[in-house]
Amino acid sequence: MSVGHCHPTVNAAVLEQHAKLQHTTCIYTTEHQGLYAKELAAKLPGDLSVVYFVNSGSEANDLAHMMARLYTGNHEVVALRNCYHGASAAMMNTTALHTWRYPVGGTGGVLHAMNPDPYRGVFGNDGPKYAAEVQDMIQNGTCGKVAGFIAEPIQGVGGSVPLAEGYLPEVYRVIREAGGLCISDEVQTGFGRTGSNFWGFQNHGVMPDIVTMAKGIGNGFPLAAVVTTPEIANVMNQRLHFNTYGGNPVCSAAGRAVLRVIEEEGTQANSAEVGGHLLDRMRELQDKHDLIGDVRGRGLMLGMEMVKDRATKAPATAETLQAMETMRECGLLIGKGGLHGNVYRMKPPMCLTREDADFCADVMDYAFQRL
């Protein structure tokens, strides 16, 4: 939730649109759909100016993959191990966490590169070394050409894992030299959540060719989008392409209202300020409790990884779940993720206050003391 539950501005926009028109297919461009596309494109840098609305992050990443393959004429897409990009048949093939993949055939054509994880990765925080592995993989595992590369600026489901420093600029260079496009999955990192920038990719100093977004874009309404350049978008004119509910009038009204609240209430700045405070409190807990192996993240996209032993980094899965239940009993609902379910993932509404953050840290402290 970007702006909190039942925000009055979002509620009013939704109810007003409900009274006018609830649905028409994207054959017709409605007022809110057209204006929202214009307002959303204005938040993106460079030539990222063509917006296509869909309903979910899985659909958005599906479409991004298809665009990349059509535009380049190549098939292989490079993704990262530990990534999550959706649960459709195609995106399950891209997702690289066995806990989210059913044993069914996908679309193929996806290569999974070494994860540039500063905490657990073999090269630590050395991004260019991980990028060199991608180049080696392309040379040895493909015809030398790829359709694209997709990554989350901070891995979400994988456990709030930031990418190693210097990784994205170098891997974008490698991918483009191999003829591919670069896709930034901003489903969880976009709309100011990281605090320092509106989009997660901006924290890495890169310019993607395609950006996908969902979840916080609609504050809970089924809304997602793909944004790209006019040149890349033009490949979709080869055939008819249709999405019955993409850009639904009510969802578009909600999306416009969310964007307006984000701008008017300064939620990006709040994410930076309150998120920084919560990160400091989490680091204090790390100094106090040996079970906390790593604290990481940016803005209000934070993670705390629990380990049995800081030297071996053995996942403290059972302890994570036990403390999570204590937190729930105390009134704190918190998510967990990572391959072993040992990372607390904190992505609260961006209207979180310092008092909320202190309550969160205090409850976590109590739960760890109870273990």
C-alpha positions in Angstrom: 0.0 0.0 0.0 1.7 3.2 -1.1 -0.4 5.8 0.7 -2.1 3.8 3.5 -5.5 2.0 3.7 -8.6 3.8 2.5 -7.0 7.2 1.9 -9.8 9.7 1.5 -8.4 11.2 -1.7 -8.2 7.7 -3.3 -11.6 6.8 -2.0 -13.2 9.9 -3.4 -11.7 9.4 -6.8 -12.8 5.8 -7.0 -16.4 6.5 -5.8 -16.7 9.4 -8.3 -15.6 7.2 -11.2 -17.9 4.4 -10.1 -20.8 6.7 -10.4 -19.9 7.6 -14.0 -18.5 4.4 -15.7 -17.2 1.2 -14.2 -15.8 -0.5 -17.2 -15.1 -0.4 -20.9 -12.4 -2.4 -22.7 -9.1 -0.7 -23.8 -10.6 -0.5 -27.3 -11.7 2.9 -26.0 -9.4 5.4 -24.2 -11.2 6.8 -21.2 -10.4 10.1 -19.6 -8.6 8.8 -16.5 -6.7 6.2 -18.5 -5.3 8.7 -21.0 -4.5 11.3 -18.3 -2.9 8.8 -16.0 -0.6 7.5 -18.8 0.5 11.1 -19.5 1.1 11.8 -15.7 2.9 8.5 -15.2 5.2 8.9 -18.2 6.1 12.4 -16.9 7.6 10.7 -13.8 10.0 8.7 -15.9 13.3 10.0 -17.3 14.6 9.9 -20.8 12.5 8.6 -23.7 10.4 6.3 -21.5 7.1 7.7 -22.7 4.8 5.0 -23.9 2.5 3.4 -21.3 0.6 0.1 -21.6 -1.7 -0.8 -18.7 -2.2 -4.4 -17.5 -3.5 -5.9 -14.2 -0.5 -7.4 -12.4 3.2 -7.6 -12.2 3.2 -11.0 -13.8 1.4 -9.6 -16.8 3.6 -6.6 -17.0 6.8 -8.7 -17.0 5.2 -11.1 -19.5 4.7 -8.1 -21.9 8.2 -6.7 -21.3 9.7 -10.1 -22.2 7.6 -10.2 -25.4 8.6 -6.7 -26.4 12.3 -7.4 -25.8 12.2 -10.6 -27.9 10.2 -8.9 -30.7 12.4 -5.8 -30.8 15.8 -7.6 -30.8 14.8 -10.8 -32.7 16.6 -12.8 -30.0 15.1 -15.2 -27.5 17.2 -15.7 -24.4 16.5 -13.5 -21.4 19.0 -13.2 -18.6 17.6 -13.1 -15.0 19.2 -13.4 -11.6 19.1 -16.3 -9.2 17.0 -15.5 -6.2 14.7 -13.3 -8.3 10.9 -13.2 -8.4 9.1 -11.7 -11.4 5.6 -13.3 -11.2 3.6 -16.5 -11.1 2.3 -16.9 -14.6 3.7 -19.9 -16.6 6.1 -17.7 -18.4 7.2 -15.7 -15.4 7.5 -18.8 -13.2 10.1 -19.8 -15.8 12.0 -16.5 -15.1 11.6 -16.7 -11.3 14.6 -18.4 -9.7 13.3 -19.5 -6.3 12.4 -23.2 -6.2 9.8 -22.5 -3.5 7.7 -20.5 -6.1 8.1 -22.8 -9.1 5.7 -25.7 -9.9 7.1 -28.6 -11.9 5.4 -27.6 -15.1 7.0 -26.6 -18.5 7.5 -22.9 -19.1 8.4 -20.9 -22.2 12.1 -21.6 -21.9 14.8 -19.2 -23.0 15.8 -17.9 -19.6 19.3 -18.0 -18.2 19.9 -17.4 -14.5 23.1 -15.5 -13.6 24.9 -15.5 -10.3 23.1 -13.4 -7.7 25.0 -10.2 -6.9 24.2 -10.5 -3.2 26.5 -8.4 -1.0 25.8 -10.6 2.1 25.8 -14.2 0.7 27.3 -13.8 -2.8 30.7 -15.3 -3.6 32.1 -11.9 -4.7 30.6 -9.9 -1.8 29.8 -6.4 -2.8 32.0 -6.3 -6.0 29.4 -5.7 -8.7 31.7 -5.8 -11.8 32.8 -9.4 -10.9 29.2 -10.6 -11.0 28.7 -8.8 -14.3 31.8 -10.5 -15.7 30.1 -13.9 -15.0 27.1 -12.7 -17.0 29.4 -12.0 -20.0 30.9 -15.4 -19.7 27.5 -17.0 -19.5 26.4 -15.3 -22.7 29.5 -16.3 -24.5 29.3 -19.9 -23.5 25.5 -20.5 -23.1 24.0 -18.6 -26.0 24.6 -17.8 -29.7 26.3 -14.6 -28.4 23.1 -12.6 -28.6 20.3 -12.1 -26.0 16.9 -10.5 -26.0 17.3 -8.8 -22.6 18.1 -8.7 -19.0 15.6 -8.3 -16.1 16.3 -7.4 -12.5 14.7 -5.8 -9.4 16.9 -2.9 -8.1 16.3 -4.5 -4.7 15.2 -8.1 -4.7 11.8 -8.3 -3.0 10.5 -11.9 -2.5 14.1 -13.1 -2.4 14.6 -11.3 0.9 15.0 -7.6 0.4 18.4 -8.1 -1.2 20.2 -5.0 -2.6 22.4 -5.6 -5.7 26.1 -5.3 -5.3 27.6 -1.9 -5.9 28.5 -1.1 -9.5 26.6 -4.2 -10.8 23.8 -2.7 -12.9 25.9 -0.2 -14.9 28.3 -2.9 -15.9 25.7 -5.6 -16.6 23.6 -3.2 -18.6 26.7 -2.6 -20.8 27.3 -6.3 -21.2 23.7 -7.0 -22.2 23.5 -4.1 -24.7 26.8 -5.3 -26.3 25.0 -8.6 -26.8 22.1 -6.9 -28.5 19.7 -7.1 -25.6 17.3 -4.6 -23.8 17.5 -3.9 -20.1 14.3 -4.3 -18.1 13.8 -2.8 -14.6 11.2 -4.6 -12.5 9.9 -1.7 -10.2 6.9 -3.6 -8.9 8.2 -3.3 -5.3 10.8 -0.6 -5.5 9.0 2.1 -7.5 7.0 5.2 -6.6 9.5 6.6 -4.1 9.6 3.6 -1.8 13.4 3.6 -1.7 13.3 7.3 -0.6 16.4 8.6 -2.4 14.7 8.4 -5.9 11.3 7.8 -7.4 12.5 4.7 -9.2 14.8 2.0 -7.8 17.0 2.0 -11.0 17.9 5.6 -10.4 19.8 4.6 -7.3 22.2 2.7 -9.6 22.7 5.4 -12.1 21.3 3.4 -15.1 18.7 4.0 -17.8 16.6 0.9 -18.6 14.8 0.3 -21.9 11.6 -1.0 -20.3 10.2 -0.4 -16.8 7.5 -2.6 -15.3 5.4 -1.6 -12.2 2.5 -3.0 -10.2 1.4 -3.4 -6.5 1.9 0.1 -5.0 0.9 1.8 -8.3 -2.8 1.3 -7.5 -2.7 1.1 -3.6 -4.4 -2.3 -3.7 -6.4 -1.9 -7.0 -5.5 -4.4 -9.7 -3.3 -2.1 -11.8 0.1 -2.5 -13.4 1.9 -1.0 -16.3 4.8 -1.3 -18.8 6.6 1.8 -19.9 9.1 1.9 -22.7 10.3 4.1 -25.6 8.2 4.8 -28.8 10.7 2.8 -30.9 10.4 -0.3 -28.8 6.6 0.0 -28.3 6.2 0.1 -32.1 6.9 -3.6 -32.3 3.4 -4.2 -30.8 1.9 -2.8 -34.0 2.8 -6.1 -35.9 -0.3 -7.8 -34.5 -3.4 -7.1 -32.4 -2.8 -7.1 -28.7 -5.6 -6.8 -26.2 -6.1 -6.6 -22.4 -9.8 -6.5 -21.3 -9.2 -4.9 -17.9 -5.9 -3.1 -18.5 -6.5 0.6 -17.7 -10.0 0.0 -16.3 -11.6 3.5 -15.6 -12.0 2.9 -11.9 -8.4 1.5 -11.5 -7.0 4.4 -13.5 -8.9 6.9 -11.3 -7.3 5.2 -8.3 -3.9 5.2 -9.9 -4.1 9.0 -10.6 -5.2 9.7 -7.0 -2.4 7.6 -5.6 0.2 9.5 -7.7 -1.4 12.8 -6.6 -1.2 11.8 -2.9 2.4 10.7 -3.3 3.3 14.1 -4.7 1.2 16.2 -2.4 2.0 14.4 0.9 5.7 13.9 0.2 5.7 10.2 0.8 9.1 9.7 -1.0 10.7 12.1 1.5 8.9 10.3 4.3 10.2 7.0 3.1 13.7 8.3 3.3 13.4 9.9 6.7 11.3 7.2 8.5 13.0 4.4 6.7 16.4 5.7 7.7 15.2 5.9 11.3 13.9 2.3 11.2 17.1 1.1 9.6 19.1 2.7 12.5 16.8 1.0 15.0 17.2 -2.4 13.2 21.0 -2.0 13.4 20.7 -1.4 17.1 18.8 -4.6 17.4 21.6 -6.3 15.4 24.2 -5.2 17.9 22.0 -6.6 20.7 20.8 -10.0 19.2 23.2 -12.5 17.7 20.4 -14.1 15.7 20.4 -11.1 13.3 22.9 -11.7 10.6 22.3 -8.8 8.3 20.2 -5.6 8.2 19.8 -4.0 4.8 17.7 -1.9 2.4 16.9 1.6 1.5 13.9 3.8 2.4 10.9 1.8 3.3 12.1 -1.4 1.6 14.1 -3.1 4.4 15.2 -6.6 5.3 16.5 -8.3 8.4 18.1 -11.7 7.8 18.1 -14.2 10.8 20.9 -16.7 11.2 21.8 -19.4 13.7 25.5 -18.5 13.5 27.0 -15.3 12.0 30.1 -17.1 10.9 28.3 -19.9 8.9 25.2 -17.8 8.1 23.1 -20.9 8.6 19.4 -19.7 8.2 17.4 -19.5 11.4 14.1 -20.5 9.8 12.3 -21.8 12.8 13.4 -18.9 15.0 12.2 -16.4 12.4 8.7 -18.0 12.4 8.5 -18.3 16.2 9.4 -14.6 16.7 7.0 -13.6 13.9 4.2 -15.2 15.8 5.2 -13.3 19.0 5.1 -10.1 17.0 1.7 -10.9 15.6 0.4 -11.4 19.2 1.8 -8.0 20.0 0.0 -6.3 17.2 2.7 -6.2 14.5 2.0 -7.9 11.2 5.3 -8.5 9.4 6.2 -10.4 6.3 9.0 -12.9 5.8 10.8 -14.1 2.7 14.1 -15.3 1.2 14.7 -18.9 0.0 14.8 -20.2 3.5 12.0 -18.0 5.0 14.5 -16.4 7.4 14.3 -12.7 6.3 11.8 -10.2 7.7 10.7 -8.1 4.8 9.5 -4.6 5.7 7.6 -2.6 3.1 4.9 -0.8 5.0 2.7 2.0 3.7 4.8 5.0 2.9 2.8 7.1 5.4 4.5 5.3 8.2 5.5 7.6 11.1 8.6 7.6 13.4 6.3 6.4 16.2 5.2 3.5 14.0 8.8 2.6 13.3 9.7 2.7 17.0 6.7 0.5 17.8 7.9 -2.0 15.2 11.5 -2.0 16.5 10.3 -2.3 20.1 8.1 -5.3 19.4 10.8 -7.0 17.4 13.2 -6.5 20.3 10.7 -8.1 22.7 10.1 -11.0 20.3 13.8 -11.7 20.0 14.2 -11.6 23.8 11.4 -14.2 24.1 13.2 -16.7 21.9 
